[in-house]
Amino acid sequence: MSGTSFTVLSFVISVVLYYVQFRNDPSKRGKMIANWVSMVFGVIIGAIATIQGIAEMTNPKTIATTTTTA
């Protein structure tokens, strides 16, 4: 589930805050487009990480342990 938290904190919040701050500045248009593209990429990667995390929680890999006796 850390994929979801990482995605929201790193990609979504930063892009939204940048947009709110500079939405009326036409000189920042190129950076805004790059930010939105990086957000989409980050959300896709975050969704994959979340799905993978859920899959591992529902089907954990078992680790064989051995015991030795003296």
PDB file of N, H, CA, C and O in Angstrom:
ATOM      1  N   MET A   1       0.813  -1.197   0.000  1.00  0.00           N
ATOM      2  CA  MET A   1       0.000   0.000   0.000  1.00  0.00           C
ATOM      3  C   MET A   1       0.856   1.261   0.000  1.00  0.00           C
ATOM      4  O   MET A   1       0.336   2.368  -0.131  1.00  0.00           O
ATOM      5  N   SER A   2       2.151   1.096   0.145  1.00  0.00           N
ATOM      6  H   SER A   2       2.574   0.196   0.251  1.00  0.00           H
ATOM      7  CA  SER A   2       3.017   2.269   0.138  1.00  0.00           C
ATOM      8  C   SER A   2       3.057   2.918  -1.238  1.00  0.00           C
ATOM      9  O   SER A   2       3.363   4.105  -1.353  1.00  0.00           O
ATOM     10  N   GLY A   3       2.748   2.149  -2.293  1.00  0.00           N
ATOM     11  H   GLY A   3       2.500   1.185  -2.200  1.00  0.00           H
ATOM     12  CA  GLY A   3       2.703   2.725  -3.629  1.00  0.00           C
ATOM     13  C   GLY A   3       1.671   3.830  -3.727  1.00  0.00           C
ATOM     14  O   GLY A   3       1.902   4.835  -4.400  1.00  0.00           O
ATOM     15  N   THR A   4       0.553   3.662  -3.075  1.00  0.00           N
ATOM     16  H   THR A   4       0.365   2.845  -2.528  1.00  0.00           H
ATOM     17  CA  THR A   4      -0.496   4.678  -3.094  1.00  0.00           C
ATOM     18  C   THR A   4      -0.040   5.942  -2.367  1.00  0.00           C
ATOM     19  O   THR A   4      -0.200   7.051  -2.877  1.00  0.00           O
ATOM     20  N   SER A   5       0.519   5.770  -1.191  1.00  0.00           N
ATOM     21  H   SER A   5       0.648   4.869  -0.776  1.00  0.00           H
ATOM     22  CA  SER A   5       0.988   6.929  -0.419  1.00  0.00           C
ATOM     23  C   SER A   5       2.090   7.670  -1.156  1.00  0.00           C
ATOM     24  O   SER A   5       2.078   8.899  -1.229  1.00  0.00           O
ATOM     25  N   PHE A   6       3.037   6.928  -1.699  1.00  0.00           N
ATOM     26  H   PHE A   6       3.046   5.929  -1.640  1.00  0.00           H
ATOM     27  CA  PHE A   6       4.138   7.546  -2.434  1.00  0.00           C
ATOM     28  C   PHE A   6       3.628   8.310  -3.643  1.00  0.00           C
ATOM     29  O   PHE A   6       4.089   9.416  -3.921  1.00  0.00           O
ATOM     30  N   THR A   7       2.688   7.732  -4.357  1.00  0.00           N
ATOM     31  H   THR A   7       2.313   6.832  -4.131  1.00  0.00           H
ATOM     32  CA  THR A   7       2.142   8.380  -5.548  1.00  0.00           C
ATOM     33  C   THR A   7       1.452   9.689  -5.199  1.00  0.00           C
ATOM     34  O   THR A   7       1.678  10.714  -5.842  1.00  0.00           O
ATOM     35  N   VAL A   8       0.618   9.644  -4.186  1.00  0.00           N
ATOM     36  H   VAL A   8       0.434   8.811  -3.664  1.00  0.00           H
ATOM     37  CA  VAL A   8      -0.116  10.855  -3.804  1.00  0.00           C
ATOM     38  C   VAL A   8       0.843  11.935  -3.319  1.00  0.00           C
ATOM     39  O   VAL A   8       0.723  13.093  -3.720  1.00  0.00           O
ATOM     40  N   LEU A   9       1.784  11.574  -2.469  1.00  0.00           N
ATOM     41  H   LEU A   9       1.881  10.633  -2.144  1.00  0.00           H
ATOM     42  CA  LEU A   9       2.702  12.565  -1.919  1.00  0.00           C
ATOM     43  C   LEU A   9       3.681  13.105  -2.955  1.00  0.00           C
ATOM     44  O   LEU A   9       3.959  14.304  -2.970  1.00  0.00           O
ATOM     45  N   SER A  10       4.195  12.259  -3.801  1.00  0.00           N
ATOM     46  H   SER A  10       3.969  11.285  -3.789  1.00  0.00           H
ATOM     47  CA  SER A  10       5.237  12.684  -4.726  1.00  0.00           C
ATOM     48  C   SER A  10       4.724  13.287  -6.019  1.00  0.00           C
ATOM     49  O   SER A  10       5.292  14.259  -6.517  1.00  0.00           O
ATOM     50  N   PHE A  11       3.674  12.732  -6.562  1.00  0.00           N
ATOM     51  H   PHE A  11       3.212  11.942  -6.157  1.00  0.00           H
ATOM     52  CA  PHE A  11       3.249  13.153  -7.887  1.00  0.00           C
ATOM     53  C   PHE A  11       1.995  14.012  -7.878  1.00  0.00           C
ATOM     54  O   PHE A  11       1.963  15.051  -8.537  1.00  0.00           O
ATOM     55  N   VAL A  12       0.986  13.617  -7.164  1.00  0.00           N
ATOM     56  H   VAL A  12       1.012  12.773  -6.628  1.00  0.00           H
ATOM     57  CA  VAL A  12      -0.295  14.313  -7.250  1.00  0.00           C
ATOM     58  C   VAL A  12      -0.272  15.640  -6.498  1.00  0.00           C
ATOM     59  O   VAL A  12      -0.608  16.677  -7.070  1.00  0.00           O
ATOM     60  N   ILE A  13       0.115  15.622  -5.238  1.00  0.00           N
ATOM     61  H   ILE A  13       0.387  14.779  -4.773  1.00  0.00           H
ATOM     62  CA  ILE A  13       0.073  16.845  -4.433  1.00  0.00           C
ATOM     63  C   ILE A  13       1.004  17.912  -4.989  1.00  0.00           C
ATOM     64  O   ILE A  13       0.633  19.084  -5.051  1.00  0.00           O
ATOM     65  N   SER A  14       2.214  17.521  -5.397  1.00  0.00           N
ATOM     66  H   SER A  14       2.515  16.569  -5.346  1.00  0.00           H
ATOM     67  CA  SER A  14       3.148  18.518  -5.909  1.00  0.00           C
ATOM     68  C   SER A  14       2.646  19.163  -7.193  1.00  0.00           C
ATOM     69  O   SER A  14       2.802  20.370  -7.375  1.00  0.00           O
ATOM     70  N   VAL A  15       2.052  18.389  -8.077  1.00  0.00           N
ATOM     71  H   VAL A  15       1.926  17.408  -7.928  1.00  0.00           H
ATOM     72  CA  VAL A  15       1.531  18.951  -9.329  1.00  0.00           C
ATOM     73  C   VAL A  15       0.332  19.857  -9.056  1.00  0.00           C
ATOM     74  O   VAL A  15       0.220  20.929  -9.650  1.00  0.00           O
ATOM     75  N   VAL A  16      -0.545  19.447  -8.185  1.00  0.00           N
ATOM     76  H   VAL A  16      -0.454  18.576  -7.702  1.00  0.00           H
ATOM     77  CA  VAL A  16      -1.722  20.263  -7.864  1.00  0.00           C
ATOM     78  C   VAL A  16      -1.298  21.577  -7.203  1.00  0.00           C
ATOM     79  O   VAL A  16      -1.831  22.635  -7.540  1.00  0.00           O
ATOM     80  N   LEU A  17      -0.355  21.522  -6.275  1.00  0.00           N
ATOM     81  H   LEU A  17       0.078  20.662  -6.001  1.00  0.00           H
ATOM     82  CA  LEU A  17       0.107  22.753  -5.623  1.00  0.00           C
ATOM     83  C   LEU A  17       0.795  23.689  -6.612  1.00  0.00           C
ATOM     84  O   LEU A  17       0.595  24.903  -6.555  1.00  0.00           O
ATOM     85  N   TYR A  18       1.606  23.138  -7.519  1.00  0.00           N
ATOM     86  H   TYR A  18       1.769  22.152  -7.565  1.00  0.00           H
ATOM     87  CA  TYR A  18       2.254  23.960  -8.542  1.00  0.00           C
ATOM     88  C   TYR A  18       1.204  24.601  -9.445  1.00  0.00           C
ATOM     89  O   TYR A  18       1.309  25.778  -9.788  1.00  0.00           O
ATOM     90  N   TYR A  19       0.202  23.829  -9.825  1.00  0.00           N
ATOM     91  H   TYR A  19       0.117  22.872  -9.547  1.00  0.00           H
ATOM     92  CA  TYR A  19      -0.872  24.355 -10.676  1.00  0.00           C
ATOM     93  C   TYR A  19      -1.617  25.496  -9.976  1.00  0.00           C
ATOM     94  O   TYR A  19      -1.875  26.535 -10.584  1.00  0.00           O
ATOM     95  N   VAL A  20      -1.956  25.305  -8.720  1.00  0.00           N
ATOM     96  H   VAL A  20      -1.747  24.461  -8.226  1.00  0.00           H
ATOM     97  CA  VAL A  20      -2.684  26.340  -7.981  1.00  0.00           C
ATOM     98  C   VAL A  20      -1.848  27.614  -7.889  1.00  0.00           C
ATOM     99  O   VAL A  20      -2.379  28.718  -8.006  1.00  0.00           O
ATOM    100  N   GLN A  21      -0.552  27.461  -7.681  1.00  0.00           N
ATOM    101  H   GLN A  21      -0.121  26.564  -7.585  1.00  0.00           H
ATOM    102  CA  GLN A  21       0.308  28.629  -7.525  1.00  0.00           C
ATOM    103  C   GLN A  21       0.526  29.385  -8.844  1.00  0.00           C
ATOM    104  O   GLN A  21       0.542  30.616  -8.850  1.00  0.00           O
ATOM    105  N   PHE A  22       0.693  28.670  -9.947  1.00  0.00           N
ATOM    106  H   PHE A  22       0.680  27.670  -9.943  1.00  0.00           H
ATOM    107  CA  PHE A  22       1.103  29.304 -11.202  1.00  0.00           C
ATOM    108  C   PHE A  22       0.091  29.169 -12.339  1.00  0.00           C
ATOM    109  O   PHE A  22       0.474  29.302 -13.501  1.00  0.00           O
ATOM    110  N   ARG A  23      -1.171  28.914 -12.050  1.00  0.00           N
ATOM    111  H   ARG A  23      -1.482  28.806 -11.106  1.00  0.00           H
ATOM    112  CA  ARG A  23      -2.148  28.674 -13.110  1.00  0.00           C
ATOM    113  C   ARG A  23      -2.385  29.885 -14.007  1.00  0.00           C
ATOM    114  O   ARG A  23      -2.778  29.708 -15.160  1.00  0.00           O
ATOM    115  N   ASN A  24      -2.167  31.083 -13.533  1.00  0.00           N
ATOM    116  H   ASN A  24      -1.848  31.226 -12.596  1.00  0.00           H
ATOM    117  CA  ASN A  24      -2.402  32.284 -14.338  1.00  0.00           C
ATOM    118  C   ASN A  24      -1.134  32.846 -14.967  1.00  0.00           C
ATOM    119  O   ASN A  24      -1.172  33.921 -15.566  1.00  0.00           O
ATOM    120  N   ASP A  25      -0.017  32.143 -14.843  1.00  0.00           N
ATOM    121  H   ASP A  25       0.014  31.270 -14.356  1.00  0.00           H
ATOM    122  CA  ASP A  25       1.254  32.608 -15.393  1.00  0.00           C
ATOM    123  C   ASP A  25       1.516  31.914 -16.730  1.00  0.00           C
ATOM    124  O   ASP A  25       1.842  30.727 -16.749  1.00  0.00           O
ATOM    125  N   PRO A  26       1.380  32.632 -17.848  1.00  0.00           N
ATOM    126  CA  PRO A  26       1.551  31.978 -19.157  1.00  0.00           C
ATOM    127  C   PRO A  26       2.978  31.514 -19.418  1.00  0.00           C
ATOM    128  O   PRO A  26       3.183  30.638 -20.257  1.00  0.00           O
ATOM    129  N   SER A  27       3.968  32.068 -18.731  1.00  0.00           N
ATOM    130  H   SER A  27       3.802  32.780 -18.049  1.00  0.00           H
ATOM    131  CA  SER A  27       5.353  31.650 -18.956  1.00  0.00           C
ATOM    132  C   SER A  27       5.641  30.272 -18.361  1.00  0.00           C
ATOM    133  O   SER A  27       6.674  29.681 -18.674  1.00  0.00           O
ATOM    134  N   LYS A  28       4.771  29.754 -17.525  1.00  0.00           N
ATOM    135  H   LYS A  28       3.932  30.234 -17.270  1.00  0.00           H
ATOM    136  CA  LYS A  28       4.951  28.443 -16.887  1.00  0.00           C
ATOM    137  C   LYS A  28       4.192  27.335 -17.613  1.00  0.00           C
ATOM    138  O   LYS A  28       4.097  26.223 -17.094  1.00  0.00           O
ATOM    139  N   ARG A  29       3.657  27.608 -18.783  1.00  0.00           N
ATOM    140  H   ARG A  29       3.734  28.511 -19.204  1.00  0.00           H
ATOM    141  CA  ARG A  29       2.829  26.628 -19.499  1.00  0.00           C
ATOM    142  C   ARG A  29       3.589  25.339 -19.807  1.00  0.00           C
ATOM    143  O   ARG A  29       3.059  24.245 -19.611  1.00  0.00           O
ATOM    144  N   GLY A  30       4.817  25.461 -20.282  1.00  0.00           N
ATOM    145  H   GLY A  30       5.247  26.350 -20.441  1.00  0.00           H
ATOM    146  CA  GLY A  30       5.616  24.271 -20.604  1.00  0.00           C
ATOM    147  C   GLY A  30       5.891  23.420 -19.383  1.00  0.00           C
ATOM    148  O   GLY A  30       5.822  22.193 -19.448  1.00  0.00           O
ATOM    149  N   LYS A  31       6.201  24.061 -18.272  1.00  0.00           N
ATOM    150  H   LYS A  31       6.257  25.058 -18.218  1.00  0.00           H
ATOM    151  CA  LYS A  31       6.453  23.313 -17.035  1.00  0.00           C
ATOM    152  C   LYS A  31       5.185  22.644 -16.530  1.00  0.00           C
ATOM    153  O   LYS A  31       5.233  21.539 -15.990  1.00  0.00           O
ATOM    154  N   MET A  32       4.049  23.313 -16.704  1.00  0.00           N
ATOM    155  H   MET A  32       4.009  24.211 -17.143  1.00  0.00           H
ATOM    156  CA  MET A  32       2.791  22.707 -16.260  1.00  0.00           C
ATOM    157  C   MET A  32       2.460  21.463 -17.068  1.00  0.00           C
ATOM    158  O   MET A  32       1.996  20.463 -16.521  1.00  0.00           O
ATOM    159  N   ILE A  33       2.700  21.528 -18.367  1.00  0.00           N
ATOM    160  H   ILE A  33       3.077  22.341 -18.811  1.00  0.00           H
ATOM    161  CA  ILE A  33       2.447  20.351 -19.203  1.00  0.00           C
ATOM    162  C   ILE A  33       3.360  19.203 -18.778  1.00  0.00           C
ATOM    163  O   ILE A  33       2.919  18.058 -18.674  1.00  0.00           O
ATOM    164  N   ALA A  34       4.634  19.515 -18.534  1.00  0.00           N
ATOM    165  H   ALA A  34       4.992  20.445 -18.619  1.00  0.00           H
ATOM    166  CA  ALA A  34       5.573  18.489 -18.080  1.00  0.00           C
ATOM    167  C   ALA A  34       5.151  17.923 -16.725  1.00  0.00           C
ATOM    168  O   ALA A  34       5.275  16.721 -16.489  1.00  0.00           O
ATOM    169  N   ASN A  35       4.659  18.775 -15.843  1.00  0.00           N
ATOM    170  H   ASN A  35       4.559  19.752 -16.035  1.00  0.00           H
ATOM    171  CA  ASN A  35       4.183  18.311 -14.530  1.00  0.00           C
ATOM    172  C   ASN A  35       3.003  17.363 -14.669  1.00  0.00           C
ATOM    173  O   ASN A  35       2.958  16.325 -14.009  1.00  0.00           O
ATOM    174  N   TRP A  36       2.041  17.715 -15.527  1.00  0.00           N
ATOM    175  H   TRP A  36       2.078  18.558 -16.063  1.00  0.00           H
ATOM    176  CA  TRP A  36       0.866  16.858 -15.711  1.00  0.00           C
ATOM    177  C   TRP A  36       1.255  15.524 -16.329  1.00  0.00           C
ATOM    178  O   TRP A  36       0.703  14.486 -15.964  1.00  0.00           O
ATOM    179  N   VAL A  37       2.204  15.543 -17.266  1.00  0.00           N
ATOM    180  H   VAL A  37       2.652  16.386 -17.563  1.00  0.00           H
ATOM    181  CA  VAL A  37       2.673  14.293 -17.871  1.00  0.00           C
ATOM    182  C   VAL A  37       3.356  13.421 -16.823  1.00  0.00           C
ATOM    183  O   VAL A  37       3.128  12.213 -16.766  1.00  0.00           O
ATOM    184  N   SER A  38       4.203  14.046 -15.984  1.00  0.00           N
ATOM    185  H   SER A  38       4.389  15.028 -16.030  1.00  0.00           H
ATOM    186  CA  SER A  38       4.876  13.268 -14.935  1.00  0.00           C
ATOM    187  C   SER A  38       3.875  12.747 -13.910  1.00  0.00           C
ATOM    188  O   SER A  38       4.066  11.666 -13.354  1.00  0.00           O
ATOM    189  N   MET A  39       2.808  13.508 -13.654  1.00  0.00           N
ATOM    190  H   MET A  39       2.653  14.387 -14.106  1.00  0.00           H
ATOM    191  CA  MET A  39       1.788  13.031 -12.722  1.00  0.00           C
ATOM    192  C   MET A  39       1.079  11.807 -13.278  1.00  0.00           C
ATOM    193  O   MET A  39       0.852  10.839 -12.552  1.00  0.00           O
ATOM    194  N   VAL A  40       0.729  11.839 -14.549  1.00  0.00           N
ATOM    195  H   VAL A  40       0.913  12.625 -15.138  1.00  0.00           H
ATOM    196  CA  VAL A  40       0.062  10.685 -15.158  1.00  0.00           C
ATOM    197  C   VAL A  40       0.973   9.463 -15.098  1.00  0.00           C
ATOM    198  O   VAL A  40       0.528   8.372 -14.742  1.00  0.00           O
ATOM    199  N   PHE A  41       2.243   9.645 -15.443  1.00  0.00           N
ATOM    200  H   PHE A  41       2.604  10.531 -15.732  1.00  0.00           H
ATOM    201  CA  PHE A  41       3.210   8.555 -15.377  1.00  0.00           C
ATOM    202  C   PHE A  41       3.329   8.027 -13.946  1.00  0.00           C
ATOM    203  O   PHE A  41       3.331   6.815 -13.730  1.00  0.00           O
ATOM    204  N   GLY A  42       3.426   8.921 -12.982  1.00  0.00           N
ATOM    205  H   GLY A  42       3.424   9.905 -13.158  1.00  0.00           H
ATOM    206  CA  GLY A  42       3.539   8.516 -11.584  1.00  0.00           C
ATOM    207  C   GLY A  42       2.316   7.786 -11.071  1.00  0.00           C
ATOM    208  O   GLY A  42       2.438   6.821 -10.317  1.00  0.00           O
ATOM    209  N   VAL A  43       1.137   8.239 -11.474  1.00  0.00           N
ATOM    210  H   VAL A  43       1.038   9.023 -12.086  1.00  0.00           H
ATOM    211  CA  VAL A  43      -0.097   7.576 -11.047  1.00  0.00           C
ATOM    212  C   VAL A  43      -0.177   6.165 -11.634  1.00  0.00           C
ATOM    213  O   VAL A  43      -0.625   5.236 -10.962  1.00  0.00           O
ATOM    214  N   ILE A  44       0.253   6.007 -12.875  1.00  0.00           N
ATOM    215  H   ILE A  44       0.617   6.762 -13.421  1.00  0.00           H
ATOM    216  CA  ILE A  44       0.252   4.674 -13.481  1.00  0.00           C
ATOM    217  C   ILE A  44       1.212   3.751 -12.739  1.00  0.00           C
ATOM    218  O   ILE A  44       0.857   2.619 -12.410  1.00  0.00           O
ATOM    219  N   ILE A  45       2.417   4.226 -12.478  1.00  0.00           N
ATOM    220  H   ILE A  45       2.706   5.146 -12.745  1.00  0.00           H
ATOM    221  CA  ILE A  45       3.395   3.418 -11.742  1.00  0.00           C
ATOM    222  C   ILE A  45       2.896   3.143 -10.319  1.00  0.00           C
ATOM    223  O   ILE A  45       3.065   2.035  -9.810  1.00  0.00           O
ATOM    224  N   GLY A  46       2.284   4.140  -9.678  1.00  0.00           N
ATOM    225  H   GLY A  46       2.146   5.040 -10.091  1.00  0.00           H
ATOM    226  CA  GLY A  46       1.742   3.944  -8.335  1.00  0.00           C
ATOM    227  C   GLY A  46       0.616   2.932  -8.311  1.00  0.00           C
ATOM    228  O   GLY A  46       0.498   2.157  -7.362  1.00  0.00           O
ATOM    229  N   ALA A  47      -0.219   2.929  -9.348  1.00  0.00           N
ATOM    230  H   ALA A  47      -0.123   3.559 -10.119  1.00  0.00           H
ATOM    231  CA  ALA A  47      -1.305   1.945  -9.426  1.00  0.00           C
ATOM    232  C   ALA A  47      -0.731   0.541  -9.574  1.00  0.00           C
ATOM    233  O   ALA A  47      -1.226  -0.403  -8.960  1.00  0.00           O
ATOM    234  N   ILE A  48       0.309   0.405 -10.387  1.00  0.00           N
ATOM    235  H   ILE A  48       0.711   1.172 -10.886  1.00  0.00           H
ATOM    236  CA  ILE A  48       0.952  -0.899 -10.549  1.00  0.00           C
ATOM    237  C   ILE A  48       1.549  -1.357  -9.227  1.00  0.00           C
ATOM    238  O   ILE A  48       1.418  -2.524  -8.859  1.00  0.00           O
ATOM    239  N   ALA A  49       2.206  -0.447  -8.506  1.00  0.00           N
ATOM    240  H   ALA A  49       2.313   0.501  -8.805  1.00  0.00           H
ATOM    241  CA  ALA A  49       2.792  -0.796  -7.210  1.00  0.00           C
ATOM    242  C   ALA A  49       1.722  -1.203  -6.211  1.00  0.00           C
ATOM    243  O   ALA A  49       1.921  -2.138  -5.435  1.00  0.00           O
ATOM    244  N   THR A  50       0.595  -0.515  -6.223  1.00  0.00           N
ATOM    245  H   THR A  50       0.433   0.245  -6.853  1.00  0.00           H
ATOM    246  CA  THR A  50      -0.496  -0.846  -5.306  1.00  0.00           C
ATOM    247  C   THR A  50      -1.082  -2.218  -5.627  1.00  0.00           C
ATOM    248  O   THR A  50      -1.321  -3.023  -4.726  1.00  0.00           O
ATOM    249  N   ILE A  51      -1.308  -2.478  -6.896  1.00  0.00           N
ATOM    250  H   ILE A  51      -1.113  -1.824  -7.628  1.00  0.00           H
ATOM    251  CA  ILE A  51      -1.846  -3.784  -7.305  1.00  0.00           C
ATOM    252  C   ILE A  51      -0.876  -4.896  -6.939  1.00  0.00           C
ATOM    253  O   ILE A  51      -1.288  -5.952  -6.459  1.00  0.00           O
ATOM    254  N   GLN A  52       0.412  -4.661  -7.164  1.00  0.00           N
ATOM    255  H   GLN A  52       0.747  -3.803  -7.554  1.00  0.00           H
ATOM    256  CA  GLN A  52       1.416  -5.657  -6.816  1.00  0.00           C
ATOM    257  C   GLN A  52       1.460  -5.882  -5.305  1.00  0.00           C
ATOM    258  O   GLN A  52       1.602  -7.019  -4.855  1.00  0.00           O
ATOM    259  N   GLY A  53       1.343  -4.828  -4.529  1.00  0.00           N
ATOM    260  H   GLY A  53       1.228  -3.904  -4.893  1.00  0.00           H
ATOM    261  CA  GLY A  53       1.343  -4.962  -3.074  1.00  0.00           C
ATOM    262  C   GLY A  53       0.150  -5.749  -2.567  1.00  0.00           C
ATOM    263  O   GLY A  53       0.283  -6.589  -1.677  1.00  0.00           O
ATOM    264  N   ILE A  54      -1.011  -5.478  -3.132  1.00  0.00           N
ATOM    265  H   ILE A  54      -1.119  -4.796  -3.855  1.00  0.00           H
ATOM    266  CA  ILE A  54      -2.216  -6.217  -2.739  1.00  0.00           C
ATOM    267  C   ILE A  54      -2.083  -7.682  -3.124  1.00  0.00           C
ATOM    268  O   ILE A  54      -2.477  -8.569  -2.367  1.00  0.00           O
ATOM    269  N   ALA A  55      -1.527  -7.932  -4.301  1.00  0.00           N
ATOM    270  H   ALA A  55      -1.207  -7.211  -4.916  1.00  0.00           H
ATOM    271  CA  ALA A  55      -1.337  -9.318  -4.738  1.00  0.00           C
ATOM    272  C   ALA A  55      -0.380 -10.068  -3.815  1.00  0.00           C
ATOM    273  O   ALA A  55      -0.598 -11.242  -3.518  1.00  0.00           O
ATOM    274  N   GLU A  56       0.666  -9.405  -3.365  1.00  0.00           N
ATOM    275  H   GLU A  56       0.844  -8.451  -3.606  1.00  0.00           H
ATOM    276  CA  GLU A  56       1.609 -10.054  -2.459  1.00  0.00           C
ATOM    277  C   GLU A  56       1.014 -10.271  -1.072  1.00  0.00           C
ATOM    278  O   GLU A  56       1.359 -11.242  -0.398  1.00  0.00           O
ATOM    279  N   MET A  57       0.129  -9.385  -0.639  1.00  0.00           N
ATOM    280  H   MET A  57      -0.151  -8.596  -1.187  1.00  0.00           H
ATOM    281  CA  MET A  57      -0.512  -9.568   0.666  1.00  0.00           C
ATOM    282  C   MET A  57      -1.506 -10.724   0.642  1.00  0.00           C
ATOM    283  O   MET A  57      -1.642 -11.456   1.622  1.00  0.00           O
ATOM    284  N   THR A  58      -2.196 -10.882  -0.479  1.00  0.00           N
ATOM    285  H   THR A  58      -2.085 -10.288  -1.275  1.00  0.00           H
ATOM    286  CA  THR A  58      -3.186 -11.951  -0.544  1.00  0.00           C
ATOM    287  C   THR A  58      -2.573 -13.301  -0.876  1.00  0.00           C
ATOM    288  O   THR A  58      -3.180 -14.335  -0.598  1.00  0.00           O
ATOM    289  N   ASN A  59      -1.394 -13.313  -1.459  1.00  0.00           N
ATOM    290  H   ASN A  59      -0.901 -12.473  -1.684  1.00  0.00           H
ATOM    291  CA  ASN A  59      -0.736 -14.557  -1.812  1.00  0.00           C
ATOM    292  C   ASN A  59       0.745 -14.451  -1.437  1.00  0.00           C
ATOM    293  O   ASN A  59       1.600 -14.360  -2.319  1.00  0.00           O
ATOM    294  N   PRO A  60       1.054 -14.461  -0.132  1.00  0.00           N
ATOM    295  CA  PRO A  60       2.450 -14.269   0.279  1.00  0.00           C
ATOM    296  C   PRO A  60       3.306 -15.475  -0.085  1.00  0.00           C
ATOM    297  O   PRO A  60       2.838 -16.613  -0.117  1.00  0.00           O
ATOM    298  N   LYS A  61       4.557 -15.191  -0.353  1.00  0.00           N
ATOM    299  H   LYS A  61       4.937 -14.267  -0.326  1.00  0.00           H
ATOM    300  CA  LYS A  61       5.512 -16.264  -0.613  1.00  0.00           C
ATOM    301  C   LYS A  61       5.953 -16.813   0.734  1.00  0.00           C
ATOM    302  O   LYS A  61       6.280 -16.056   1.649  1.00  0.00           O
ATOM    303  N   THR A  62       5.960 -18.123   0.847  1.00  0.00           N
ATOM    304  H   THR A  62       5.694 -18.738   0.104  1.00  0.00           H
ATOM    305  CA  THR A  62       6.373 -18.716   2.102  1.00  0.00           C
ATOM    306  C   THR A  62       7.874 -18.955   2.069  1.00  0.00           C
ATOM    307  O   THR A  62       8.437 -19.332   1.041  1.00  0.00           O
ATOM    308  N   ILE A  63       8.497 -18.736   3.186  1.00  0.00           N
ATOM    309  H   ILE A  63       8.040 -18.431   4.021  1.00  0.00           H
ATOM    310  CA  ILE A  63       9.931 -18.959   3.314  1.00  0.00           C
ATOM    311  C   ILE A  63      10.113 -20.192   4.189  1.00  0.00           C
ATOM    312  O   ILE A  63       9.627 -20.246   5.319  1.00  0.00           O
ATOM    313  N   ALA A  64      10.809 -21.168   3.658  1.00  0.00           N
ATOM    314  H   ALA A  64      11.203 -21.124   2.740  1.00  0.00           H
ATOM    315  CA  ALA A  64      11.044 -22.400   4.409  1.00  0.00           C
ATOM    316  C   ALA A  64      12.106 -22.141   5.469  1.00  0.00           C
ATOM    317  O   ALA A  64      13.167 -21.585   5.188  1.00  0.00           O
ATOM    318  N   THR A  65      11.805 -22.544   6.658  1.00  0.00           N
ATOM    319  H   THR A  65      10.942 -22.995   6.886  1.00  0.00           H
ATOM    320  CA  THR A  65      12.779 -22.424   7.733  1.00  0.00           C
ATOM    321  C   THR A  65      13.244 -23.808   8.157  1.00  0.00           C
ATOM    322  O   THR A  65      12.469 -24.764   8.167  1.00  0.00           O
ATOM    323  N   THR A  66      14.466 -23.894   8.492  1.00  0.00           N
ATOM    324  H   THR A  66      15.095 -23.117   8.484  1.00  0.00           H
ATOM    325  CA  THR A  66      14.990 -25.190   8.935  1.00  0.00           C
ATOM    326  C   THR A  66      15.441 -25.062  10.370  1.00  0.00           C
ATOM    327  O   THR A  66      15.918 -24.012  10.799  1.00  0.00           O
ATOM    328  N   THR A  67      15.287 -26.115  11.083  1.00  0.00           N
ATOM    329  H   THR A  67      14.900 -26.968  10.734  1.00  0.00           H
ATOM    330  CA  THR A  67      15.744 -26.142  12.462  1.00  0.00           C
ATOM    331  C   THR A  67      16.813 -27.221  12.581  1.00  0.00           C
ATOM    332  O   THR A  67      16.729 -28.285  11.968  1.00  0.00           O
ATOM    333  N   THR A  68      17.774 -26.922  13.354  1.00  0.00           N
ATOM    334  H   THR A  68      17.843 -26.057  13.852  1.00  0.00           H
ATOM    335  CA  THR A  68      18.828 -27.901  13.571  1.00  0.00           C
ATOM    336  C   THR A  68      18.819 -28.311  15.037  1.00  0.00           C
ATOM    337  O   THR A  68      18.555 -27.502  15.926  1.00  0.00           O
ATOM    338  N   THR A  69      19.107 -29.552  15.261  1.00  0.00           N
ATOM    339  H   THR A  69      19.322 -30.209  14.539  1.00  0.00           H
ATOM    340  CA  THR A  69      19.195 -30.052  16.627  1.00  0.00           C
ATOM    341  C   THR A  69      20.613 -30.515  16.867  1.00  0.00           C
ATOM    342  O   THR A  69      21.277 -31.026  15.966  1.00  0.00           O
ATOM    343  N   ALA A  70      21.064 -30.333  18.081  1.00  0.00           N
ATOM    344  H   ALA A  70      20.524 -29.918  18.813  1.00  0.00           H
ATOM    345  CA  ALA A  70      22.433 -30.708  18.411  1.00  0.00           C
ATOM    346  C   ALA A  70      22.527 -32.138  18.855  1.00  0.00           C
ATOM    347  O   ALA A  70      23.616 -32.617  19.171  1.00  0.00           O
TER     348      ALA A  70
END
